[in-house]
Amino acid sequence: MPLARPARLLRWFFSPFYGQERSYWRAVTACFLAASTFWLLNALGKTYTTRITYPVAWRYNESRYVPVHPLPTEVPVNVTGRGWKLLRRQLQLDLKPAELTVTDLPATRFVTARMLRPALQQSMDGLQLNYLLTDTLWVAFDELISRRLPLALSPAASGAALPYAAQFEPASVVFRGPAGKVRSLPSPYLVHLPQAPAGSTAGDIRVPIGGPELVTTNVQDVRVRLVPRQVIRVPVQVVPELLDAPPGRRYQLTPATVRVQLEFFPEDTAAFRPEQVRVQLHYGQFTNSDSSLQPFLAQKPAQARGFLVLTPGVRAKEVK
């Protein structure tokens, strides 16, 4: 039989262990543990060359600048060292990160291997740095600024005005973060109601402020008191502008005008002029099966509290 010889070998190997007492097995286990310990100690005492990732810590003026993307926390390197040192790195035991000081902000966009090497060599206790496995660490910083913005109530999701006047407490909020993001925030900053208030609107509600990533506020939410207000709807007929059409061709639009409904508070209607409204059509962006173009409101007066584009589509026919 092809398996007879391997079976005899296994019986010969395990036969000394049959019928032994518990004290015998304890002795065998102790021998195996001692041998494994001596082997491990011997292996950790040898010198190895391998690839590891070494932690880095960034030093910069945190009161004036902020990273707009997460900074690298480790850098891949090739090192030589004893097994004990490599094991300590793997277990993160008493490990000193390499400190990288970044100056000339926010112009600095990268840190080269030439800049990384001295910091790594200084922090690697017991490890020899052979070379870096990356040439460049990319960074992005922006100036840290603060900006105080007044608050206003945002229109409904459909663009329609809410028939409320809002009183905010506090009336303004300080936003702090990267200059590019903070400066792009609108003034006034729009506060969105979590849901349409039901029943009486004379009560107070708490509304979270929110904000873009990396931007913090001096308050997490504001107290909003809603007071019912009259909203006046003003219809406007606007001649749309056709964009992105092939050059040298003429098109006839049907209908020739687009109906737009603007919503104002009573005191804002006096300053309204129809020429303040612009509607655009983007050639090729068809909205339904009849190949009509969806009109978009491109410009509206600043005092408008809401708007609705009532014309669902406009057909563009080439004129020969």
VOBA-1610 file (N, C-alpha, C; in pm, whole numbers, padded with zeros to 5 digits, always signed):
BEGIN
Met+00085-00119+00000Met+00000+00000+00000Met+00089+00126+00000Pro+00052+00229-00078Pro+00138+00348-00084Pro+00143+00424+00046Leu+00041+00411+00134Leu+00038+00486+00260Leu+00094+00406+00377Ala+00134+00285+00357Ala+00180+00201+00468Ala+00309+00253+00528Arg+00406+00290+00441Arg+00534+00338+00494Arg+00519+00468+00572Pro+00447+00572+00521Pro+00428+00693+00604Pro+00357+00665+00736Ala+00262+00571+00737Ala+00193+00538+00861Ala+00288+00476+00963Arg+00379+00390+00916Arg+00476+00330+01008Arg+00571+00434+01066Leu+00607+00531+00983Leu+00695+00637+01032Leu+00627+00720+01140Leu+00499+00753+01119Leu+00426+00829+01220Leu+00413+00752+01350Arg+00385+00620+01340Arg+00374+00540+01464Arg+00507+00534+01537Trp+00616+00525+01458Trp+00749+00521+01523Trp+00779+00653+01593Phe+00736+00766+01534Phe+00766+00895+01594Phe+00684+00920+01720Phe+00558+00880+01719Phe+00470+00910+01833Phe+00468+00800+01938Ser+00529+00685+01912Ser+00522+00573+02009Ser+00582+00607+02145Pro+00688+00691+02155Pro+00740+00722+02289Pro+00643+00803+02374Phe+00547+00867+02310Phe+00456+00954+02386Phe+00332+00881+02438Tyr+00309+00759+02392Tyr+00189+00686+02434Tyr+00204+00640+02578Gly+00098+00658+02657Gly+00092+00603+02793Gly+00174+00677+02896Gln+00221+00800+02864Gln+00303+00873+02960Gln+00214+00947+03061Glu+00272+00976+03179Glu+00198+01045+03283Glu+00196+01197+03256Arg+00112+01269+03335Arg+00096+01413+03315Arg+00226+01486+03340Ser+00306+01444+03438Ser+00434+01510+03467Ser+00528+01502+03347Tyr+00519+01395+03270Tyr+00603+01381+03151Tyr+00566+01488+03048Trp+00437+01508+03028Trp+00393+01608+02930Trp+00430+01750+02974Arg+00426+01775+03106Arg+00469+01906+03153Arg+00617+01930+03122Ala+00696+01828+03138Ala+00839+01842+03108Ala+00862+01865+02959Val+00787+01792+02875Val+00802+01811+02730Val+00762+01953+02690Thr+00651+02001+02747Thr+00606+02136+02716Thr+00708+02239+02759Ala+00767+02222+02877Ala+00869+02315+02926Ala+00989+02316+02834Cys+01027+02201+02782Cys+01141+02195+02690Cys+01112+02271+02561Phe+00991+02251+02508Phe+00954+02323+02386Phe+00953+02474+02408Leu+00899+02518+02524Leu+00895+02660+02553Leu+01035+02718+02568Ala+01121+02645+02634Ala+01258+02693+02652Ala+01329+02704+02518Ala+01311+02602+02434Ala+01376+02605+02302Ala+01324+02721+02218Ser+01190+02743+02223Ser+01132+02854+02146Ser+01183+02988+02196Thr+01197+03001+02330Thr+01246+03126+02387Thr+01389+03154+02344Phe+01475+03050+02352Phe+01614+03070+02310Phe+01623+03103+02161Trp+01536+03039+02081Trp+01537+03068+01937Trp+01494+03212+01910Leu+01390+03259+01982Leu+01341+03395+01964Leu+01446+03496+02008Leu+01510+03472+02124Leu+01612+03565+02170Leu+01730+03571+02074Asn+01766+03458+02020Asn+01876+03454+01924Asn+01840+03529+01796Ala+01712+03512+01750Ala+01669+03580+01627Ala+01662+03731+01648Leu+01614+03775+01764Leu+01603+03918+01790Leu+01739+03984+01809Gly+01842+03907+01838Gly+01975+03962+01855Gly+02049+03980+01724Lys+01995+03931+01615Lys+02061+03944+01485Lys+02026+04077+01419Thr+02102+04112+01315Thr+02083+04236+01242Thr+02009+04208+01112Tyr+01909+04294+01083Tyr+01827+04277+00964Tyr+01819+04408+00887Thr+01800+04396+00758Thr+01771+04510+00671Thr+01632+04488+00613Thr+01543+04584+00636Thr+01404+04565+00594Thr+01339+04701+00568Arg+01217+04694+00518Arg+01138+04814+00493Arg+01037+04832+00607Ile+01028+04955+00659Ile+00931+04987+00762Ile+00868+05123+00730Thr+00765+05159+00803Thr+00711+05295+00797Thr+00741+05362+00930Tyr+00797+05484+00921Tyr+00837+05553+01042Tyr+00746+05674+01063Pro+00698+05697+01187Pro+00605+05809+01211Pro+00674+05945+01202Val+00598+06045+01157Val+00649+06181+01149Val+00551+06273+01222Ala+00604+06379+01281Ala+00524+06482+01349Ala+00556+06616+01284Trp+00451+06692+01255Trp+00466+06818+01183Trp+00468+06933+01281Arg+00559+07027+01258Arg+00570+07146+01341Arg+00552+07269+01251Tyr+00451+07350+01284Tyr+00425+07473+01210Tyr+00348+07567+01302Asn+00327+07689+01259Asn+00256+07789+01339Asn+00106+07760+01332Glu+00055+07686+01429Glu-00085+07644+01427Glu-00181+07759+01455Ser-00131+07870+01506Ser-00219+07984+01530Ser-00244+08065+01404Arg-00165+08043+01298Arg-00178+08122+01176Arg-00214+08039+01053Tyr-00185+07908+01057Tyr-00205+07827+00938Tyr-00274+07696+00975Val-00339+07636+00874Val-00411+07510+00895Val-00394+07425+00769Pro-00370+07293+00783Pro-00362+07208+00665Pro-00500+07186+00605Val-00511+07200+00474Val-00639+07181+00407Val-00659+07036+00365His-00554+06954+00374His-00563+06811+00351His-00489+06741+00465Pro-00529+06618+00502Pro-00459+06549+00610Pro-00310+06534+00581Leu-00228+06567+00680Leu-00084+06555+00663Leu-00040+06410+00674Pro+00061+06368+00598Pro+00112+06230+00611Pro+00159+06205+00753Thr+00125+06090+00806Thr+00165+06055+00943Thr+00282+05958+00947Glu+00316+05894+00835Glu+00426+05799+00829Glu+00497+05814+00696Val+00623+05772+00694Val+00702+05775+00572Val+00771+05639+00556Pro+00763+05575+00437Pro+00827+05445+00417Pro+00978+05461+00398Val+01055+05379+00470Val+01202+05386+00465Val+01259+05245+00466Asn+01385+05236+00423Asn+01462+05112+00433Asn+01567+05132+00541Val+01568+05042+00643Val+01656+05058+00758Val+01730+04928+00787Thr+01836+04941+00865Thr+01911+04826+00917Thr+01918+04839+01068Gly+01888+04728+01137Gly+01891+04732+01282Gly+01871+04594+01342Arg+01894+04583+01472Arg+01874+04456+01541Arg+01725+04427+01554Gly+01695+04298+01569Gly+01557+04256+01579Gly+01482+04322+01692Trp+01553+04350+01805Trp+01487+04415+01918Trp+01434+04553+01879Lys+01516+04629+01808Lys+01475+04763+01767Lys+01359+04758+01667Leu+01365+04664+01574Leu+01257+04652+01476Leu+01127+04609+01542Leu+01137+04520+01642Leu+01017+04478+01715Leu+00957+04595+01792Arg+01043+04678+01854Arg+00994+04794+01926Arg+00922+04890+01832Arg+00974+04907+01709Arg+00905+04992+01611Arg+00769+04933+01575Gln+00761+04801+01559Gln+00636+04738+01521Gln+00532+04750+01632Leu+00575+04745+01757Leu+00484+04752+01871Leu+00461+04895+01919Gln+00524+04994+01854Gln+00508+05136+01890Gln+00548+05161+02036Leu+00658+05100+02080Leu+00703+05114+02218Leu+00811+05221+02226Asp+00783+05328+02303Asp+00881+05434+02328Asp+00943+05481+02196Leu+00859+05516+02103Leu+00904+05554+01969Leu+00897+05705+01954Lys+01006+05765+01910Lys+01014+05909+01892Lys+00989+05943+01746Pro+00880+06013+01713Pro+00855+06047+01573Pro+00959+06146+01520Ala+00978+06145+01391Ala+01065+06242+01326Ala+00991+06375+01316Glu+01050+06482+01367Glu+00985+06612+01369Glu+01023+06691+01243Leu+00921+06730+01166Leu+00940+06804+01042Leu+00887+06946+01062Thr+00973+07044+01054Thr+00935+07184+01069Thr+00909+07244+00932Val+00789+07300+00914Val+00749+07357+00786Val+00745+07509+00799Thr+00818+07577+00711Thr+00819+07723+00709Thr+00771+07773+00573Asp+00772+07903+00557Asp+00730+07968+00432Asp+00590+07923+00392Leu+00499+07931+00488Leu+00359+07895+00461Leu+00281+08020+00423Pro+00177+08006+00340Pro+00124+07879+00285Pro+00183+07840+00151Ala+00300+07898+00113Ala+00357+07871-00019Ala+00411+07729-00031Thr+00457+07670+00080Thr+00516+07537+00074Thr+00412+07434+00032Arg+00446+07355-00069Arg+00354+07254-00121Arg+00409+07111-00108Phe+00536+07095-00073Phe+00594+06962-00063Phe+00718+06966+00027Val+00755+06847+00077Val+00876+06828+00156Val+00956+06718+00087Thr+01080+06748+00049Thr+01160+06653-00028Thr+01233+06555+00064Ala+01289+06449+00003Ala+01365+06349+00078Ala+01489+06411+00142Arg+01546+06511+00077Arg+01663+06578+00134Arg+01629+06647+00265Met+01506+06699+00276Met+01463+06763+00400Met+01422+06660+00504Leu+01375+06543+00459Leu+01329+06441+00552Leu+01444+06367+00620Arg+01553+06344+00547Arg+01660+06258+00597Arg+01718+06303+00731Pro+01755+06431+00751Pro+01812+06469+00882Pro+01716+06444+00998Ala+01588+06473+00980Ala+01492+06452+01089Ala+01478+06303+01121Leu+01479+06220+01020Leu+01467+06075+01043Leu+01592+06020+01112Gln+01709+06059+01066Gln+01833+06009+01126Gln+01844+06050+01273Gln+01797+06169+01305Gln+01806+06216+01443Gln+01712+06141+01537Ser+01598+06095+01486Ser+01499+06032+01572Ser+01510+05880+01577Met+01580+05819+01484Met+01588+05672+01477Met+01694+05621+01574Asp+01656+05595+01696Asp+01748+05544+01798Asp+01773+05395+01773Gly+01898+05361+01739Gly+01933+05221+01719Gly+01905+05167+01581Leu+01851+05249+01491Leu+01823+05206+01354Leu+01907+05289+01258Gln+01960+05224+01156Gln+02037+05293+01054Gln+01949+05317+00932Leu+01935+05443+00894Leu+01855+05478+00777Leu+01939+05456+00652Asn+01890+05366+00564Asn+01960+05340+00438Asn+01914+05435+00328Tyr+01784+05438+00304Tyr+01729+05530+00205Tyr+01578+05539+00224Leu+01520+05645+00167Leu+01376+05666+00173Leu+01311+05603+00051Leu+01192+05549+00071Leu+01118+05486-00038Leu+01022+05582-00106Thr+01027+05707-00068Thr+00946+05810-00133Thr+01032+05933-00152Asp+01009+06004-00261Asp+01089+06123-00290Asp+01030+06249-00229Thr+00896+06252-00217Thr+00830+06377-00179Thr+00708+06348-00094Leu+00686+06431+00008Leu+00562+06432+00083Leu+00487+06560+00045Trp+00365+06545-00004Trp+00287+06660-00049Trp+00203+06715+00065Val+00203+06846+00079Val+00127+06913+00185Val+00055+07033+00123Ala-00048+07078+00191Ala-00124+07196+00147Ala-00174+07269+00271Phe-00134+07395+00285Phe-00173+07477+00398Phe-00246+07602+00347Asp-00326+07659+00436Asp-00392+07786+00406Asp-00390+07871+00533Glu-00404+08000+00513Glu-00406+08091+00627Glu-00530+08066+00711Leu-00514+08069+00842Leu-00625+08049+00935Leu-00684+08185+00969Ile-00811+08206+00933Ile-00874+08336+00956Ile-01010+08315+01024Ser-01063+08425+01077Ser-01197+08427+01135Ser-01280+08534+01064Arg-01409+08506+01051Arg-01499+08600+00983Arg-01636+08592+01049Arg-01690+08708+01085Arg-01823+08714+01146Arg-01926+08743+01038Leu-02030+08661+01031Leu-02133+08674+00929Leu-02271+08688+00992Pro-02354+08777+00938Pro-02493+08783+00983Pro-02569+08661+00930Leu-02684+08634+00989Leu-02763+08516+00954Leu-02891+08557+00884Ala-02937+08470+00796Ala-03065+08490+00727Ala-03129+08354+00707Leu-03261+08354+00691Leu-03335+08230+00673Leu-03326+08185+00529Ser-03291+08058+00509Ser-03279+08004+00374Ser-03417+07976+00315Pro-03433+07992+00181Pro-03560+07953+00119Pro-03584+07803+00131Ala-03705+07760+00092Ala-03737+07619+00090Ala-03653+07548-00015Ala-03652+07415-00010Ala-03572+07337-00104Ala-03613+07361-00249Ser-03738+07395-00274Ser-03786+07421-00409Ser-03749+07560-00459Gly-03693+07642-00373Gly-03662+07780-00409Gly-03769+07878-00367Ala-03882+07829-00317Ala-03991+07916-00274Ala-03956+07983-00142Ala-04003+08105-00126Ala-03977+08179-00003Ala-04061+08123+00111Leu-04004+08127+00231Leu-04079+08089+00350Leu-04151+08212+00404Pro-04279+08201+00438Pro-04356+08319+00482Pro-04328+08356+00627Tyr-04200+08363+00663Tyr-04163+08397+00800Tyr-04054+08502+00798Ala-04053+08583+00898Ala-03937+08666+00931Ala-03868+08597+01048Ala-03735+08591+01042Ala-03661+08517+01143Ala-03579+08612+01229Gln-03583+08590+01359Gln-03499+08661+01454Gln-03403+08559+01514Phe-03273+08587+01499Phe-03170+08491+01540Phe-03103+08537+01669Glu-03071+08439+01751Glu-02995+08464+01874Glu-02888+08357+01888Pro-02760+08392+01866Pro-02707+08524+01834Pro-02739+08565+01690Ala-02730+08696+01661Ala-02765+08746+01529Ala-02655+08722+01427Ser-02532+08691+01472Ser-02422+08663+01381Ser-02336+08553+01440Val-02258+08489+01356Val-02175+08375+01396Val-02034+08396+01342Val-01934+08357+01422Val-01793+08366+01380Val-01751+08232+01321Phe-01704+08236+01197Phe-01654+08117+01130Phe-01501+08124+01128Arg-01436+08014+01161Arg-01290+08010+01168Arg-01240+07888+01092Gly-01145+07909+01001Gly-01092+07798+00923Gly-01003+07848+00811Pro-00976+07761+00709Pro-00891+07802+00596Pro-00947+07924+00526Ala-00859+08016+00489Ala-00903+08143+00431Ala-00986+08121+00305Gly-00946+08027+00219Gly-01019+08005+00096Gly-01164+07964+00119Lys-01187+07882+00221Lys-01323+07837+00248Lys-01404+07942+00324Val-01341+08008+00419Val-01413+08106+00500Val-01454+08226+00414Arg-01365+08272+00326Arg-01398+08387+00242Arg-01505+08355+00138Ser-01523+08228+00104Ser-01624+08191+00005Ser-01764+08176+00065Leu-01777+08186+00198Leu-01908+08175+00261Leu-01992+08298+00227Pro-02122+08277+00200Pro-02207+08392+00163Pro-02240+08478+00285Ser-02264+08605+00255Ser-02309+08699+00358Ser-02438+08766+00310Pro-02550+08746+00380Pro-02562+08673+00507Pro-02552+08522+00488Tyr-02516+08452+00596Tyr-02507+08307+00594Tyr-02647+08249+00613Leu-02686+08160+00520Leu-02822+08107+00521Leu-02836+07993+00622Val-02939+08003+00705Val-02970+07900+00804Val-03089+07820+00752His-03074+07688+00746His-03178+07601+00693His-03262+07545+00807Leu-03392+07559+00796Leu-03481+07496+00894Leu-03477+07345+00875Pro-03471+07267+00984Pro-03466+07121+00969Pro-03591+07065+00904Gln-03707+07130+00924Gln-03832+07090+00859Gln-03929+07208+00867Ala-04029+07204+00780Ala-04126+07314+00780Ala-04198+07317+00914Pro-04201+07430+00986Pro-04268+07436+01116Pro-04417+07410+01101Ala-04468+07330+01190Ala-04612+07297+01189Ala-04683+07378+01296Gly-04808+07416+01268Gly-04889+07488+01366Gly-04839+07630+01384Ser-04839+07675+01508Ser-04800+07812+01538Ser-04651+07831+01516Thr-04613+07943+01456Thr-04473+07975+01435Thr-04423+08080+01532Ala-04503+08105+01639Ala-04463+08206+01735Ala-04358+08155+01832Gly-04336+08021+01836Gly-04241+07964+01929Gly-04099+07973+01878Asp-04004+07928+01961Asp-03862+07928+01925Asp-03819+07786+01890Ile-03722+07776+01799Ile-03663+07648+01763Ile-03512+07663+01763Arg-03443+07551+01784Arg-03297+07548+01779Arg-03256+07487+01646Val-03168+07556+01574Val-03127+07512+01441Val-02975+07502+01438Pro-02919+07387+01395Pro-02773+07376+01384Pro-02717+07465+01275Ile-02597+07518+01298Ile-02535+07608+01202Ile-02474+07532+01085Gly-02403+07425+01112Gly-02335+07353+01005Gly-02215+07432+00953Gly-02178+07406+00828Gly-02062+07473+00769Gly-01975+07374+00695Pro-01885+07422+00610Pro-01798+07332+00533Pro-01694+07263+00620Glu-01631+07162+00564Glu-01528+07086+00635Glu-01411+07178+00672Leu-01352+07155+00789Leu-01238+07229+00844Leu-01275+07367+00896Val-01402+07406+00883Val-01446+07537+00932Val-01524+07515+01061Thr-01485+07586+01167Thr-01553+07576+01296Thr-01628+07706+01324Thr-01723+07698+01415Thr-01803+07815+01452Thr-01796+07834+01603Asn-01824+07958+01646Asn-01819+07987+01790Asn-01942+07935+01863Val-02047+07894+01789Val-02165+07831+01848Val-02205+07713+01760Gln-02265+07611+01820Gln-02306+07494+01745Gln-02444+07510+01683Asp-02531+07585+01748Asp-02664+07609+01694Asp-02712+07748+01737Val-02820+07792+01676Val-02875+07924+01707Val-03023+07909+01741Arg-03072+08005+01816Arg-03213+08010+01851Arg-03285+08095+01746Val-03389+08039+01685Val-03461+08106+01578Val-03605+08129+01623Arg-03649+08253+01613Arg-03788+08286+01641Arg-03853+08326+01509Leu-03958+08254+01469Leu-04024+08275+01342Leu-04151+08357+01362Val-04163+08460+01279Val-04280+08548+01283Val-04346+08544+01145Pro-04478+08514+01137Pro-04544+08508+01005Pro-04533+08640+00931Arg-04508+08631+00799Arg-04499+08750+00715Arg-04572+08723+00584Gln-04621+08830+00522Gln-04686+08820+00393Gln-04579+08812+00284Val-04601+08723+00187Val-04512+08710+00073Val-04591+08746-00053Ile-04537+08836-00133Ile-04601+08879-00257Ile-04534+08808-00374Arg-04617+08745-00459Arg-04566+08673-00576Arg-04579+08763-00699Val-04468+08782-00769Val-04464+08870-00886Val-04428+08786-01008Pro-04521+08773-01107Pro-04488+08698-01229Pro-04407+08784-01327Val-04314+08719-01398Val-04229+08790-01493Val-04215+08703-01618Gln-04221+08768-01736Gln-04194+08702-01863Gln-04053+08740-01907Val-03967+08640-01928Val-03826+08664-01957Val-03790+08596-02089Val-03720+08668-02176Val-03669+08610-02300Val-03542+08531-02265Pro-03540+08399-02291Pro-03424+08319-02249Pro-03304+08339-02341Glu-03185+08310-02287Glu-03059+08315-02362Glu-03017+08172-02394Leu-02987+08142-02520Leu-02944+08010-02563Leu-02791+08004-02561Leu-02735+07916-02480Leu-02590+07903-02464Leu-02540+07775-02528Asp-02412+07774-02565Asp-02341+07655-02614Asp-02397+07603-02746Ala-02473+07683-02819Ala-02526+07639-02948Ala-02416+07640-03054Pro-02425+07553-03156Pro-02325+07554-03264Pro-02317+07691-03329Pro-02196+07741-03351Pro-02182+07876-03411Pro-02231+07880-03555Gly-02280+07997-03597Gly-02325+08016-03734Gly-02465+07967-03762Arg-02539+07929-03661Arg-02676+07881-03680Arg-02773+07967-03600Arg-02894+07974-03651Arg-03000+08050-03584Arg-03108+07954-03537Tyr-03168+07986-03424Tyr-03269+07899-03366Tyr-03391+07981-03327Gln-03506+07918-03345Gln-03633+07977-03302Gln-03678+07906-03175Leu-03707+07985-03070Leu-03743+07928-02940Leu-03894+07930-02925Thr-03948+07816-02877Thr-04092+07803-02853Thr-04115+07743-02715Pro-04181+07815-02623Pro-04229+07953-02635Pro-04114+08054-02635Ala-04143+08175-02681Ala-04038+08276-02694Ala-03998+08335-02560Thr-04083+08323-02460Thr-04051+08375-02327Thr-04074+08266-02223Val-04009+08282-02111Val-04019+08187-01999Val-04088+08258-01882Arg-04184+08190-01824Arg-04257+08247-01710Arg-04182+08215-01580Val-04152+08320-01505Val-04082+08307-01377Val-04165+08378-01271Gln-04176+08314-01156Gln-04248+08375-01044Gln-04150+08406-00932Leu-04138+08533-00898Leu-04051+08577-00790Leu-04134+08607-00666Glu-04072+08588-00549Glu-04141+08611-00423Glu-04066+08715-00342Phe-04139+08817-00296Phe-04081+08928-00222Phe-04161+08950-00094Phe-04091+09008+00004Phe-04163+09070+00114Phe-04215+09206+00063Pro-04325+09255+00118Pro-04388+09377+00062Pro-04293+09493+00044Glu-04204+09518+00138Glu-04118+09636+00129Glu-04009+09623+00022Asp-03991+09502-00033Asp-03885+09482-00133Asp-03934+09496-00276Thr-04063+09503-00298Thr-04115+09504-00435Thr-04086+09636-00507Ala-04074+09747-00434Ala-04056+09877-00499Ala-03926+09885-00578Ala-03822+09816-00532Ala-03692+09824-00598Ala-03676+09724-00711Phe-03776+09640-00735Phe-03763+09535-00837Phe-03778+09592-00978Arg-03692+09544-01071Arg-03701+09576-01212Arg-03695+09445-01291Pro-03781+09426-01392Pro-03782+09300-01469Pro-03648+09267-01534Glu-03570+09369-01573Glu-03442+09343-01638Glu-03339+09283-01543Gln-03372+09275-01415Gln-03282+09211-01319Gln-03289+09058-01325Val-03381+09004-01405Val-03401+08859-01414Val-03344+08809-01546Arg-03263+08703-01540Arg-03208+08640-01661Arg-03232+08491-01655Val-03275+08436-01769Val-03299+08293-01781Val-03211+08239-01894Gln-03151+08122-01874Gln-03062+08064-01974Gln-03108+07924-02012Leu-03075+07886-02136Leu-03095+07751-02189Leu-02960+07698-02232His-02927+07578-02191His-02800+07516-02229His-02826+07417-02342Tyr-02773+07445-02459Tyr-02798+07363-02578Tyr-02750+07220-02553Gly-02834+07124-02584Gly-02799+06983-02568Gly-02844+06922-02437Gln-02886+07003-02339Gln-02933+06950-02211Gln-03086+06938-02216Phe-03131+06832-02282Phe-03274+06812-02301Phe-03335+06758-02172Thr-03461+06799-02149Thr-03525+06764-02023Thr-03629+06653-02037Asn-03682+06629-02159Asn-03781+06523-02174Asn-03782+06473-02318Ser-03879+06387-02351Ser-03881+06318-02480Ser-03909+06410-02598Asp-03966+06528-02576Asp-03994+06616-02689Asp-03876+06708-02723Ser-03757+06674-02670Ser-03633+06746-02702Ser-03641+06894-02664Ser-03709+06925-02558Ser-03712+07063-02510Ser-03600+07085-02410Leu-03557+07210-02397Leu-03448+07247-02308Leu-03506+07303-02178Gln-03446+07264-02067Gln-03494+07310-01938Gln-03437+07448-01907Pro-03522+07548-01880Pro-03472+07682-01848Pro-03416+07688-01706Phe-03308+07766-01691Phe-03245+07786-01562Phe-03244+07935-01529Leu-03274+07966-01403Leu-03268+08106-01360Leu-03122+08141-01333Ala-03064+08227-01418Ala-02922+08262-01407Ala-02899+08385-01320Gln-02999+08471-01309Gln-02982+08593-01229Gln-03117+08637-01176Lys-03119+08680-01051Lys-03241+08733-00990Lys-03204+08847-00898Pro-03296+08934-00866Pro-03263+09046-00776Pro-03230+08996-00636Ala-03139+09067-00572Ala-03093+09024-00440Ala-03205+09025-00337Gln-03304+09111-00355Gln-03413+09120-00256Gln-03518+09012-00273Ala-03510+08932-00379Ala-03607+08823-00399Ala-03588+08717-00292Arg-03696+08678-00225Arg-03689+08579-00118Arg-03703+08437-00170Gly-03753+08422-00292Gly-03769+08290-00351Gly-03806+08303-00497Phe-03806+08191-00568Phe-03841+08195-00710Phe-03890+08057-00753Leu-03967+08057-00862Leu-04010+07934-00928Leu-04009+07959-01078Val-03946+07868-01155Val-03951+07873-01301Val-04072+07792-01344Leu-04175+07860-01396Leu-04303+07795-01425Leu-04305+07727-01561Thr-04224+07771-01655Thr-04218+07708-01788Thr-04130+07583-01781Pro-04187+07465-01804Pro-04107+07343-01785Pro-03999+07322-01892Gly-04023+07368-02014Gly-03928+07342-02121Gly-03947+07436-02238Val-03840+07457-02315Val-03842+07542-02434Val-03779+07464-02549Arg-03850+07459-02662Arg-03798+07389-02780Arg-03718+07484-02866Ala-03604+07438-02914Ala-03516+07517-03001Ala-03517+07454-03139Lys-03568+07526-03240Lys-03577+07478-03378Lys-03485+07561-03464Glu-03401+07493-03540Glu-03305+07563-03626Glu-03380+07629-03742Val-03340+07754-03767Val-03399+07832-03877Val-03308+07821-03997Lys-03358+07765-04109Lys-03277+07747-04230Lys-03257+07879-04303
//
